[in-house]
Amino acid sequence: MSRFLAGMVCGAVLLFVAMHYHVVRGKEGVFLVPKISNNLSNVYVDIRDFRLSDWQEHKPLAAAMVKNNRSDLLEDASLSSFRTQVSSLVDGLFE
């Protein structure tokens, strides 16, 4: 019975993390970034080799990173215009 309860608690914790956080693997390690909307999309994302086209496919992740002051993970210099667009979008949504 205790194994069952331990499994239930472990599952509940994992579901909570999956619903409320992006688990992001960057060049400097693994980070938890709070999601803007609670859902099961983009639970784990490896961003080490992301290019601009990849970021355009993962706009909610990029917006969550900018909103939570983790824009340092958006490393590529070619992303500066995209970073500005996402930042203005986030500012417009949350003001």
Secondary structure, DSSP 8 states (H G I E B T S, - for coil): -HHHHHHHHHHHHHHHHHHHEEEEEETTEEEEEE-SS-SSSSSEEE-TT--HHHHHHTHHHHHHHHHTT-GGG---GGGHHHHHHHHHHHHHH--
